[in-house]
Amino acid sequence: MSCSICSCSEVEFFLKSDVYGFDVYRCKNCGVLFRYPLPSNEEVVSFYDEGYYLGSSKYSYIDERKVKGSELVWEMRIKKLIQIFEMENHRKPKNILDVGCSFGGLLEVARNKFGLIPVGVEVSEYSSSYAIERGIEVIKGSIESVEVGNDRFDIITMIEVIEHLKHPYEVLKKIFDANTKGGILLVQTANIDGIQSKFWGGKYHYYLPGHLHYFSNKTLRNLIFEAGYSKVYEFYPVEFGLLPKVVKVFLNNRGMSRMLKVLKTITYHLLGKVRIGDITLMSSMVMVGVKS
């Protein structure tokens, strides 16, 4: 057994997923956690069938088309990314690549609200066909196997994607090459060293069958730098702020449940801002790398 990130064979057992029963190990060299044994390529593809998107599988995805307020989250996210890009480059971005674009919601907002040329990468035939119907160019297949070109995209997003990859470092290097000079990459995943994830241990909700690697803020930051990025902005819990999250929760709930979930969202967001060095209270994090 060896780490797929750094090839080090010095690894140690970390925990067992209480829900799904698989083992997670930590590399003693780079610190990244990984599921062992890793599933086959065929098994990975099977995770993302129609049932995954319709919620009929044990391991499922919340269908973004049925969630009210998602557009506001996407709008504020893209607005923040454009702000970072313009601050770094003193010009407007021209295009955006969303890795794991699903049904294409974020890319549609990027095109319609901000005039960006949208391109997606998506492994699922089911969700990618819907994105294509929206008039979005989609490169079908896993980001680990498809070609996305060099020096092509001003903005690239990987939202809850890196944990799904068998070879995340190789993908980050591919993405770096695909970024234009001054281009930016957004990566969102869970900080597995956050006090929240440590508290729940094997019961933590992020230990899922399709999640093959797990990162702390330190290990993710290191990988982004090692891939070639010269600067990293860090956001805890997210870069797009609290308001879109509250609006989304408000629109998708009713009665007493609505107010309780709004309060929970606000509390989580505020607690998510608690950070001392690399120690964070909650486990949500977003990092934005800049290519010089």
C-alpha positions in Angstrom: 0.0 0.0 0.0 1.3 3.5 -0.9 0.0 7.0 -1.0 -1.3 8.0 -4.5 -0.2 11.6 -3.9 3.4 11.2 -3.0 4.0 7.4 -3.5 5.2 7.1 0.1 4.6 3.6 1.6 4.7 4.8 5.2 1.0 4.9 5.9 -1.1 4.3 9.1 -4.7 3.3 9.8 -6.8 6.4 10.6 -10.4 5.3 11.1 -13.2 3.1 9.7 -16.4 4.7 8.3 -19.2 3.7 10.7 -21.8 4.0 8.0 -20.2 2.4 5.0 -17.5 0.2 6.6 -14.5 1.2 4.5 -11.1 2.0 6.0 -9.3 5.3 5.8 -5.5 5.6 6.1 -3.2 8.6 6.5 0.1 9.1 4.7 2.9 9.8 7.1 4.8 11.9 4.6 2.2 14.3 3.0 -0.6 13.9 5.6 -3.4 13.2 3.0 -6.0 10.7 4.0 -7.3 8.1 1.6 -9.8 5.3 1.4 -8.2 1.8 1.1 -8.6 -0.2 -0.9 -9.6 2.3 -3.6 -12.6 1.2 -5.7 -12.1 0.1 -9.3 -12.6 2.6 -12.2 -15.8 0.7 -13.1 -17.1 1.0 -9.5 -16.3 4.7 -9.5 -18.3 5.3 -12.6 -21.2 3.3 -11.2 -21.5 5.7 -8.3 -22.8 8.4 -10.6 -25.7 6.7 -12.4 -29.2 8.1 -12.7 -30.1 7.0 -9.2 -27.2 9.1 -7.7 -28.9 12.2 -9.1 -32.5 11.2 -8.4 -31.8 10.4 -4.8 -32.8 6.7 -5.1 -29.3 5.4 -4.4 -28.0 5.0 -0.8 -25.2 7.3 -1.9 -26.9 10.2 -3.6 -26.6 13.8 -4.7 -29.1 16.6 -4.0 -30.6 17.6 -7.4 -29.7 21.3 -7.9 -32.6 21.8 -10.2 -35.0 21.2 -7.4 -33.3 23.5 -4.8 -34.6 27.0 -4.8 -32.1 29.8 -4.3 -29.2 27.9 -5.9 -28.8 30.6 -8.5 -28.0 33.2 -5.8 -25.2 31.0 -4.4 -23.8 30.6 -7.9 -24.1 34.3 -8.7 -22.4 35.4 -5.5 -19.7 32.7 -6.0 -18.9 33.8 -9.5 -19.0 37.5 -8.5 -16.3 36.8 -5.9 -14.2 34.9 -8.3 -14.4 37.7 -10.9 -13.4 40.1 -8.1 -10.3 38.1 -7.3 -9.4 37.6 -10.9 -9.7 41.4 -11.7 -7.7 42.3 -8.6 -4.9 40.0 -9.7 -5.0 40.9 -13.4 -6.6 44.3 -13.9 -8.8 42.9 -16.6 -12.0 41.0 -16.9 -12.1 37.2 -17.3 -13.4 35.7 -20.5 -14.3 32.2 -19.7 -14.9 29.6 -17.0 -14.4 25.8 -16.6 -16.5 24.0 -14.0 -15.0 20.5 -13.3 -17.9 18.3 -12.2 -20.5 20.6 -13.7 -23.4 18.3 -13.1 -26.5 19.9 -14.7 -24.7 23.1 -15.6 -26.4 25.4 -13.2 -23.3 27.4 -12.2 -22.2 27.7 -15.8 -25.5 28.9 -16.9 -25.4 31.7 -14.4 -21.8 32.5 -15.4 -22.9 32.9 -19.0 -26.3 34.7 -18.5 -25.3 37.0 -15.6 -21.6 37.7 -16.3 -21.1 37.0 -20.0 -18.4 34.3 -19.4 -18.0 31.6 -22.0 -18.9 28.4 -20.1 -17.3 24.9 -20.4 -17.9 21.9 -18.1 -16.4 18.6 -17.4 -18.8 15.9 -16.3 -18.4 12.1 -15.8 -22.2 11.4 -15.7 -24.0 10.9 -19.0 -27.3 11.6 -17.2 -26.5 15.1 -15.9 -24.1 16.2 -18.7 -26.9 15.7 -21.3 -29.0 18.2 -19.4 -26.2 20.7 -19.3 -25.7 20.3 -23.0 -29.4 21.0 -23.5 -28.8 24.4 -21.8 -26.3 25.2 -24.5 -23.2 24.5 -22.5 -20.1 22.9 -24.0 -19.5 19.8 -21.9 -16.4 17.6 -22.0 -17.7 14.1 -21.1 -15.7 11.9 -18.9 -13.6 12.1 -15.7 -11.2 15.0 -15.4 -8.5 12.4 -14.8 -8.9 11.1 -18.3 -10.1 13.9 -20.6 -8.1 16.7 -22.2 -8.9 20.3 -21.2 -6.1 22.1 -23.1 -3.4 24.4 -22.0 -3.5 28.1 -21.2 -7.2 28.1 -21.9 -9.4 29.1 -18.9 -9.3 32.3 -16.8 -11.4 30.7 -14.0 -11.7 27.1 -13.1 -13.9 25.7 -10.3 -13.7 22.3 -8.5 -16.6 22.4 -6.1 -16.8 19.2 -4.0 -14.8 17.3 -6.6 -11.2 16.8 -5.5 -12.2 14.3 -2.8 -13.8 12.1 -5.6 -10.5 11.7 -7.5 -8.1 8.8 -7.5 -5.1 11.0 -8.5 -5.9 14.5 -7.2 -2.4 15.9 -7.4 -2.1 14.9 -11.1 -5.5 16.6 -11.7 -4.3 19.8 -10.0 -1.3 19.9 -12.3 -3.5 19.4 -15.3 -5.8 22.2 -14.1 -2.8 24.5 -13.6 -1.7 23.9 -17.2 -5.3 24.7 -18.3 -5.4 28.0 -16.4 -4.3 31.1 -18.3 -1.5 33.3 -16.9 -3.1 35.0 -13.9 -5.9 32.5 -13.9 -7.5 31.2 -10.8 -8.7 27.9 -9.4 -11.4 27.4 -6.8 -11.3 24.2 -4.7 -14.0 23.4 -2.2 -13.9 20.4 0.1 -14.0 19.5 3.8 -11.2 20.3 6.2 -10.8 16.8 7.7 -8.7 18.3 10.5 -11.5 20.6 11.6 -12.7 20.1 15.1 -16.1 19.2 13.7 -14.9 16.3 11.7 -12.6 15.1 14.5 -15.5 15.2 17.0 -17.7 12.9 14.8 -14.8 10.5 13.8 -16.1 7.6 11.7 -19.6 9.0 11.8 -18.6 12.2 10.0 -20.9 12.7 7.0 -18.0 13.2 4.6 -16.8 9.6 4.8 -18.7 8.5 1.7 -18.2 5.7 -0.8 -17.4 8.2 -3.7 -14.9 10.2 -1.6 -11.5 8.7 -2.1 -9.2 11.3 -0.6 -9.6 13.7 2.4 -7.7 16.9 3.0 -6.9 19.3 5.8 -6.4 22.9 5.1 -2.6 22.4 5.4 -2.5 19.4 3.0 -4.8 21.0 0.4 -2.8 24.3 0.5 0.4 22.4 0.0 -0.9 20.5 -3.0 -2.2 23.7 -4.6 1.3 25.3 -4.2 3.0 22.1 -5.4 0.9 22.1 -8.5 2.4 25.4 -9.4 0.1 28.1 -8.0 1.9 31.1 -6.5 -0.7 32.4 -4.2 -3.6 30.9 -2.3 -6.6 32.7 -0.8 -8.4 30.8 2.0 -12.0 31.2 3.0 -13.8 29.7 6.1 -16.4 28.4 5.8 -17.1 29.7 2.2 -16.1 32.6 0.0 -19.6 33.7 -1.1 -20.9 34.8 2.3 -23.9 34.0 4.6 -26.8 35.7 2.8 -27.1 33.3 -0.1 -27.1 30.3 2.3 -29.8 31.8 4.5 -32.0 32.6 1.4 -31.6 29.1 0.1 -32.6 27.5 3.4 -35.5 29.9 3.8 -36.9 29.2 0.4 -36.6 25.4 0.7 -38.3 25.0 4.1 -41.6 25.9 5.8 -43.1 26.5 9.2 -41.1 26.0 12.4 -38.5 23.9 10.5 -37.7 26.9 8.3 -36.7 29.2 11.2 -34.8 26.4 13.0 -32.7 25.6 9.9 -32.1 29.3 9.2 -30.8 29.6 12.8 -28.7 26.5 12.4 -27.2 27.9 9.1 -26.3 31.2 10.6 -24.7 29.5 13.7 -22.7 27.1 11.5 -21.5 30.0 9.3 -20.3 32.1 12.3 -18.7 29.1 14.0 -17.0 28.3 10.6 -15.1 31.6 10.8 -13.4 30.6 14.0 -9.8 29.9 13.1 -6.5 30.0 14.9 -3.7 29.3 12.5 -4.6 26.0 10.9 -7.0 25.1 13.6 -10.6 25.5 12.6 -13.8 24.9 14.6 -15.9 23.7 11.6 -14.8 21.7 8.5 -16.0 23.8 5.6 -13.3 25.5 3.5 -12.6 27.0 0.1 -9.2 27.8 -1.4 -8.5 29.9 -4.5 -5.1 29.4 -6.2 -3.6 32.1 -8.4 -1.3 31.2 -11.4 1.3 33.9 -11.8 
